[in-house]
């Protein structure tokens, strides 16, 4: 359990450092990290079931039929593209060209709390998975590795599809978010997450 303790301490330091630059108090951020870690502990402990292919995340229905991201959209016009992009964004999260809001600025401490909880839960999951001998062979034999690759491919194709649709929208003269937000790389505020 030493890795869990080290990750938790490192996460706590990250949370505290983030609190210095945001309005969130250290107590709020720490409470959030502890709560998230507690909520995810069962999932982390059961992670070996994923290696045995007894438990897995479903591929979202929108991503399942994607074979290529470059197909011509079924509908036409900016409104149609906006709907398709919004559907993908609900599953994939914000795109790289999404501007950061004031609320997100405050959420840096919450983000640090998320990362520290993720690190602690990752250590627990790694320790639990360590009980499976020849884990790589087990994942291959059970089909868990193939499914993990299929899931990753579905998300990658979804991101490529959203980018393609935005480019298509740009060619049609659509306004963002049905097209990329135009900005130069120098103007972009780089945030490491």
C-alpha positions in Angstrom: 0.0 0.0 0.0 3.0 2.3 0.0 2.3 3.4 -3.6 -1.2 4.5 -2.5 0.3 6.6 0.3 2.9 8.2 -2.0 0.3 9.1 -4.7 -2.1 10.5 -2.1 0.7 12.7 -0.6 1.7 13.9 -4.1 -1.9 14.6 -4.9 -2.4 16.5 -1.7 0.6 18.7 -2.5 -0.8 19.3 -6.0 -4.2 20.2 -4.6 -2.7 22.7 -2.1 -0.6 24.3 -4.8 -3.6 24.7 -7.0 -5.6 26.3 -4.2 -3.1 29.1 -4.0 -4.0 30.3 -7.5 -7.8 29.8 -7.2 -10.7 30.7 -4.9 -11.2 27.2 -3.7 -10.0 26.6 -0.1 -7.6 23.8 0.7 -10.2 22.2 2.9 -12.8 22.2 0.0 -10.3 20.7 -2.5 -9.0 18.1 0.0 -12.6 17.1 0.9 -13.4 16.7 -2.8 -10.3 14.5 -3.4 -11.2 12.3 -0.3 -14.8 12.0 -1.4 -13.9 11.1 -5.0 -11.4 8.5 -3.8 -14.0 6.9 -1.5 -16.6 6.8 -4.3 -14.2 5.1 -6.7 -12.6 2.7 -4.3 -15.0 -0.2 -5.1 -14.4 0.2 -8.9 -10.7 0.3 -8.4 -10.7 -2.8 -6.3 -12.9 -4.6 -8.9 -10.6 -3.7 -11.8 -9.2 -7.2 -12.1 -12.7 -8.2 -13.5 -11.9 -6.0 -16.5 -8.8 -8.2 -17.2 -11.0 -11.3 -17.0 -13.5 -9.6 -19.4 -16.2 -10.0 -16.8 -16.8 -6.2 -16.6 -16.2 -3.6 -19.2 -17.3 -0.1 -20.3 -19.8 -0.1 -23.1 -19.0 1.6 -26.4 -21.4 4.6 -26.7 -24.1 3.9 -29.3 -23.1 7.0 -31.3 -19.5 5.8 -31.6 -20.3 2.1 -32.3 -21.2 2.4 -36.0 -18.3 4.7 -36.9 -15.9 2.9 -39.3 -14.4 6.0 -40.8 -14.5 9.6 -39.6 -14.5 11.0 -43.1 -17.9 10.0 -44.4 -20.1 12.8 -45.9 -22.7 13.9 -43.3 -26.1 12.4 -43.7 -27.8 15.8 -43.3 -26.8 19.2 -44.7 -26.5 22.7 -43.2 -24.9 24.2 -40.2 -27.8 23.2 -37.8 -27.4 19.6 -38.7 -23.6 19.8 -38.1 -24.1 21.6 -34.8 -26.4 18.8 -33.6 -23.9 16.1 -34.7 -21.0 17.9 -33.0 -23.0 18.5 -29.8 -23.8 14.8 -29.6 -20.2 13.8 -30.0 -19.1 16.5 -27.4 -21.5 15.0 -24.8 -19.6 11.7 -25.1 -16.1 12.9 -25.8 -16.0 16.1 -23.6 -14.9 19.5 -24.8 -12.8 19.9 -27.9 -9.4 21.5 -27.9 -10.7 24.8 -29.4 -13.3 25.2 -26.6 -12.5 28.5 -24.8 -11.8 28.3 -21.1 -14.4 30.1 -19.0 -14.0 31.9 -15.6 -15.7 28.9 -14.0 -13.0 26.6 -15.4 -10.3 28.9 -14.0 -11.8 28.3 -10.5 -12.0 24.6 -11.3 -8.2 24.2 -11.4 -8.2 23.2 -7.7 -11.0 20.8 -8.4 -9.1 19.4 -11.3 -6.1 18.9 -9.0 -8.4 17.1 -6.6 -9.6 14.9 -9.4 -6.0 14.0 -10.4 -5.0 13.2 -6.9 -8.1 10.9 -6.5 -7.3 9.3 -9.8 -3.7 8.7 -8.8 -4.8 7.0 -5.5 -7.4 4.9 -7.2 -4.9 4.0 -10.0 -2.5 2.7 -7.3 -5.3 0.7 -5.7 -6.4 -0.7 -9.2 -2.8 -1.5 -10.0 -2.3 -3.4 -6.8 -5.5 -5.3 -7.3 -4.5 -6.2 -10.8 -1.2 -7.5 -9.5 -3.0 -10.5 -8.1 -3.6 -11.9 -11.6 -0.6 -13.9 -12.7 0.4 -13.5 -16.3 -2.0 -10.6 -16.6 -1.1 -9.9 -20.3 -1.8 -13.5 -21.3 -5.0 -13.5 -19.4 -6.2 -10.3 -21.1 -5.4 -11.8 -24.5 -7.1 -15.1 -23.7 -10.2 -13.6 -22.3 -10.6 -11.0 -25.1 -10.2 -8.1 -22.7 -7.3 -6.7 -24.6 -9.1 -6.8 -27.9 -12.1 -5.1 -26.4 -10.0 -2.4 -24.8 -8.4 -1.7 -28.2 -11.9 -1.6 -29.8 -13.1 0.9 -27.1 -10.0 3.1 -27.6 -10.5 3.0 -31.4 -14.2 4.0 -31.1 -13.2 7.1 -29.0 -10.4 8.0 -31.4 -12.7 7.7 -34.4 -15.3 9.9 -32.5 -12.7 12.6 -32.0 -11.6 12.5 -35.6 -15.2 12.6 -36.7 -15.9 15.7 -34.7 -12.8 17.4 -36.1 -13.9 16.4 -39.7 -17.4 17.7 -39.1 -15.9 21.0 -37.8 -13.7 21.3 -40.9 -16.8 20.5 -43.1 -18.7 23.2 -41.2 -15.9 25.7 -41.8 -16.0 24.9 -45.5 -19.7 25.6 -45.5 -19.1 28.9 -43.6 -20.8 27.8 -40.4 -20.1 29.6 -37.1 -18.5 27.9 -34.1 -19.1 25.4 -32.6 -20.2 23.9 -36.0 -16.7 25.0 -37.2 -13.4 25.5 -35.4 -12.9 28.6 -33.3 -10.4 30.7 -35.3 -7.4 31.8 -33.3 -3.7 31.9 -33.8 -1.5 29.6 -31.8 0.2 32.6 -30.1 -3.2 33.7 -28.7 -4.0 30.3 -27.3 -3.8 30.1 -23.6 -2.0 26.7 -23.0 -3.3 24.8 -20.0 -1.6 21.6 -19.0 -4.2 19.1 -17.8 
